[in-house]
Amino acid sequence: MDKVHFIDQTLRDAQQSLWGFRMSTDQLAPILPVLDQVGYKAVSTVGARGIIVTMRAFQEDPFERMRLMSKALKKTPIRGSFWAWNLQGWDLEPLAAIELFIKVQVANGIKSFWICDYQNLMDRLSHLVGVAKSEGAEVVVAILYAESSVHTNEHFEEKARKLSKVQGIDAIHVEDASGILTPEKTRELLPAIERGSQGIPIEFHAHCNNTLAPVCYLEALKLGFKTLHTAVSPLATGNSLPSIEQMIRNAQHLGFSTDIDTEALKAVSEHFANIAVENNLPTGKPSEYDVSLYEHQLPGGIMGTLRNQLTELGMVHRMDELLEEVGRVRKELGYPVMATPYSQMVGSQAVFNLSSGERYKIVPDEIIKYAAGIYGEPDGEMDQEVKDKILSTTKAKSLMNWAPPELSLKELRKEIGPELSDEQLLLQLLNPEGETKNKLRRIYGSGR
């Protein structure tokens, strides 16, 4: 009997989707030994952006959390993450900083990495995969799904083919962050990516925004893709991922088995249900199907952020208008995948277009750099009139010659603090304040 394997996202993507990264170490620590008994293939934990939130919200040391997790999870690999772009913010940052982040995570017990990347900066990606592999870590690189005239099956097959040429990639993580895949599309997409992957194993990660992710998972199983990303039921469904409990039942009905200890799983689920009640945190509830999701393709977490921004501007009654504008901006920018950081960039531009009364009157630096190709070649062509308007501004002309700084670790340490340990230096880079923030502005140039 074929077995289904599960990657746990309860501590990472699920709590981002439903709790906005507001899960403290104290909340997860007591259940870690039981979590280790469940039988997951890996347990995901927060990466740089989640670390920044928890540092600010709970004044926690993220590396202490990693050490605590690695001591408790004796059987189950912990999966961290990093970006080919940066540690924080949206600008390209020195490779030396990301290299150090990888090495310090491995030293603190992270043995597997998920890399969120768009295959637009392949040289950086390839280099950092090599760094992680040299540290002895597993490397899983994402292909993020989107829908548009650009994002054909052939497009995704080519993305996988690019990854197949990078030495050291252990698996490809296919992610539908917006929750827009249908069973029909799943039956086409996964085989296309498999053709391009040249034998690299494939994992499947989808969100439930349009209610169909559990059905897409079953289609994946029928096609022979047997590694699925899930969360325990209190932190599943809604904007999050399918619940492992229901996926086990469904998989068994299809004739699959698992190595999951259901008693341990029940205890983990009950623990987080209690945490939600004690802290007045939401639990996942199935969403209703909303066809407008296919127009703006925003992940659930960004929807909340944009609603908050409109509330602050006294414009929350214009939320439907904003979502229409998001879809229009996305089209004009060449259909970027609506996941971090592109979803934030497109959403912010849409808010400015709405609040200023003139489209593209205000343009953030990140949109200028995107239009200038500084973040790599976009998947689709930008609307030429919009591109010309963005790049004709005085600010755009000042940014056109911007290049990412490539300081060595020695140079970074000299600038930020020669006396700092590796972990202390990373904490300063992840969450800069005061004079450190000013120093980084000078080092990185504009956009900070």
N, C-alpha and C positions, 0 to 999 in steps of 0.2 A: 504493500500500500504506500503510495506517494505521501511524503510529509510536507507540510506547510511550515515555513520558518517565519518568525516575527521579529521585527525591529521595534523596540518600544519608544514611543515619542511622548509619553506622559510627562516626563520631566523637561521636555524641550519644546517641540512644535505645538503640542496640545495645550500646554499651559501658556504659550505665547498667544495662541488663538483665542483662548477663553479667559485667561487671567492676565494678559498683557505682561508676561514675565514676572508677575508678582507672586512667585513661589520662593519662600525663604529656605535656607539650609535647615533651620529648625523644623520646618514642616515636612521635609523629605527624609531627614536623617533617620528617624525611628524605624521606618519601613524598609530601609535599604537591605538589611540582611534577608528579609522575606522576598524582596524583589529579586535578589540573586538566585532564589530557589525556583522562580517561575519557569525558567527555561528559554529565555529570550536569546536570540542570536547576538544581539547587542542592545545596549541601553543608551539612548542619546541624551546628552546634556547640553546646556546652553553654550553658545560660542561668544564671540566678541560683543555683539550688540546686546545679548541677554546678560552678559557679564556687566556691561555698563549700567543697565537698568537696575540689576540687583545691588551693585555697588552704591548707587544713588539712593535706592529705596530702602535698603537694609543695612548700609554701611558694612557690607561683608567683604571679606578677602576671598576672591574667587578661587585662588589657588589652594586655599585651605579647604574649600568645598571639594575640589578635585581630589585632594589627598584623603579626605573623609570618605568620599565615594569609592575610591580605589581600594581602601582598606576593607570596606563593607562588601563590595562586589568582588568576591574572590574567584567566581566561576565565569562571570559574564563580562565581556569586553565593554568598556565605556567608549562611546563615540562622541568626540568633540567636533569642532568645525573651524574652518578658517576661510578667508576670501583671498582670491588672487589679487583683488584690488587693494584692500586696506584693512586696518584694524577698526577704525571708527570714522565717522564722517562719510563723504562720498568721493573724495579725491584719491588718486593713486598715491600710495605712501611708499617709503623706502622698503625694498625687499628685505633688508636686514631686520626691520622691525617684525615683519611677518615670519621670517625664519626663526627669530627668537621666540615668538609666540608658539610656534609649532614645537620647538625643542623644550620649552618650559612645560607645556601641556603634557608631552610624553614623559618628562621627568616626574610629573605628578600623577601618573597613572592612566593617561589617555592613550589607548592603544589602537584606536580607529578614528579616522577623520572623514567627515562629509565636507565636500567643497562645493559651495554654491557658486556656479560660474556660468557664463553665457557663451563660452567658446569664442569670444571676441578678442581675448588677450592671451593667445595660446603660448607665447614665449614665457610669460610670467607663470601661467598655470603649469607648464611642463617643468619649469625650474622648481616650483614649490612642491610638486608631486615628488620630485627627486629628493628634496630635503626631508619630507615626511618618511619616505621609504628608507632613507639612510638612517633614520632614527628607529627603524624597526616597526613602523606603524602601518596599519591597513589604510588604503586610500580609496574612497568612493566618491566619484565625481557626478554632479547632477546635470541632467538635461531637463530644463523647465519648459513645461507645455504652455502653449498659447494658441489662440485661434485668430486667424486673419488670412488674407489672400497670400501672405508670405509663408505662413507656417503650414506647409504641406507635409505629407508623409515623407516626401523626398528631402525636404529641408531637415527634418529630424534625423533621417537616415544619414545625411551628410554630417550632422553634428556628432553622431555616434562614431562615424568613420574617422573624424578628426581625433576623437578621444582614443580610438583603437591604436593610433600611431604614437601615443604618449606612453613611454616606458613606465611601468610600475602601477598602473591603475588596476585595482582589484575588482571593482564592480562599478556599474553605472546605475545611478539612482534617478529614475524617471519620476518627476514631480509635477503634479497638477495643483499648484498653490491656490488657484482661483476656484477650484471645484467645478470645472466646466466640461470635463470629459463625459462622454456618453458611452454606453456599452458598445455601440456600433463603431465609434471612433477608437475605442480601446482595442478592438479586434484588428484595426488597421495600424494603429500607432506602434504598439509593442512589437509586432513582427518586423516593422520597418526599422526600428531602432536595433532590434536583434540582428538584422541583416548588416547594418553598418558597424555593429560592435565587434565583429570578428571573433566571437566566442567569449567575450567578457561577460560575466554574469550580470543579470539585471534585477534590480529591486524596484518595487512599485510603491509610490507614496502619493495619495490623493486626499483632497479635502471634500467635505460633505456639503458645501454651500448649495449645490443644486440637487441634493438628496441622492445622487446616483453613484457616489463613490463605492458603496458596498457592492452594488451590482457590477461595477467595473472591475472590482477585485475578483469577483467570481469568474468573470470573463477571462481575466489574467490567469487564474488557476487552470481553467479549461485549456488555455493556450500553452500551458507548461511553465508559467512564471510563478515561482512558489515562495518568494520572499516578499512579505507585505509589511508595511508600516502601519501600526495601530496605536491606540491608547486605551487605558482602562475606561470603563463606561462613564464614570463621573466627568471625565475630561475628553469625551469623544462626541462625535456628531456635531450638529450646528456648523460652525466655521472650522471645526477641528476635523480629525480623521475618524474613520470607522472604528467601532469598539472591537477589541480583541475577543470579547466574550461572544458577540454575535458572529464574528468571522469564524471562530472555531466551530460553532454550531452549523453555520452554512457550509464550511469546508467539509465537515463530517458527512453532511447530507450528499455531498458530491463524491464521497468515497475517499477523502484525504484524511490523514491522521496528523497529529502534532506531538511534540515532546513537552507540551505545556502542563505544569502542575496546577490543576484547576483550584486546589485548596489554597495554595500560596497566592494565586491570582485573585481569588475571592478576598483574601485578607488585604492585598494591596488596594483593590477597588474600594473596600470598606474604609480603609485609612483615608483615602483622598475624598471620599464622600463626606466623612466627618470633618476633614479640614475645610471643605467648602462651607459646611453648615456653621462651623465655629467662627469662620472669618467672613461670613456673608459674601462668599465668592460664587459666581454662577457655575452651574453644571450644564453639560451639553444637552440640548434639546433639538430634535430633528427639525430642519428647516423646511419651509414650503418651497416648491419649485418656483423660481422667478426668472422669466425669460430675459429680463433686462440685464441680468448678470453677464450675458454673452456680449452685450454692447460695451460695458465698461471693464469687465473682467477683474475687478478689484478684489483682492483677498479680504477676508472678514476683518482683520485687525486694522487695516487702513480705512475701512468704512467708518469705524468708530472714531479714528483720529480726525477724519475730514468732518464728521458730524460735530465733533468738539470745536473744530476751528470755525465752522459756520455759526455755532452757538455763541462763541466769543465775539464774532462780528455782528451778531444780531440778525443773522441771515439763515437760520436753520430751516425756515419755511421754504428755502430755495434748494433743498437737498436733491430733489429730483432733477432740477435744472443743472445742478453741479454734476450729477452722474452723467447726464447727457454731454456736458462739456468735457468730462474725463474721456469719454469715448471719442469725441472729436479731436482732442489734443493727442490722444494715443495714435489715431490714424495719421495726423499731420506729422508726428515724430517718427513715422515708419514702423508702427506697430511693435514697440518694445514689449517684452514679456512683463506682465504685471505682477512682478515679485520684487522684493527689495534688491536694489535701491530704485529701480525704475518706477515702481508703483507710487513711491513717495514723490519722485520727481514729477511724474505726470499729474498726480493729485494736487501738488502744490501749485503747478502752473495753472491748473484749472481753477483753483481758488483765486489766484491773482487775476485771471481773466475775468472772473465773475465779480470780484470785489472792486476792481479798479474801473470797471465800466468800459474798458477797451482791451481787446484781446492782444496779448503779448506786449502791453505797455510796460509791465513789470516782468522781467525774466530773471530767474535765479541763476547764479553762476554755474550751477550744475547743468542746467539746460543749455547754456552757452557752450560749455565744454563738450556736452553730448553732441550738439550740432556741429562742432568743430572737429569731431572725430577723436577727441583726446581719450575717450573711454573705449576706443576700438570702433570698428566698422559696424554700424547698426544692421540688424537683420534685413530691414526694409528701407526703401528710399524715403527721405523726408519730403514733405510738400515744399517745393522749391520757393514759393512765395513766402512761406513761413520761415524757412531757413534763411532766406535773404534778409528778412526783417530782423531776425534774431542776431545775425552776424554783422549787421550794419551799424549796431549801436556802438557808442564810445566804449562802454564797458567790454563789449565783445572784442573790440580791436586791442584792448589792453590785455586780454586773456589769450589771444590767438597764438602767441609765442610761449605760453606757459608750458613747462615740461616738468614731469614728476621728478622730485629730488631723489637722488640715489646716494644717500649718505651711508657710510659703513656703520657697523655697530659701535665701533670705537668713536666715530664722529658724533653719533647720536648721544652716546653716553657723555661725551665731553660737553655737548650743548645742554643736555637735560640735567645731568648730575653725575659727575665722575665717581662719587662715593656710593651710588645706588647699586643694590644687588640686581640680578636679572629680573626678578619678580617685581621689585620696587620700580624699576625702569618701565616695565610693561604697564604697571598700574598708572604711572604718569602718562604714558602714551594712550592708554585706553580711556582715561577719564581726566584729561588735563584741566587744571584750574589755575586761576591767577597768573603768575609769572610764567608757569609752564605753558599755558595756553598762548601767551604772547610769544614765547620762544618758538612754538610750533608754527604760529602764523608766519614768523620770519623765515623759518626753515622751509616750510611748504609753499610759501608764497600765497597768492590770492586764493579765495574760496574758503578761507577758514573764519 
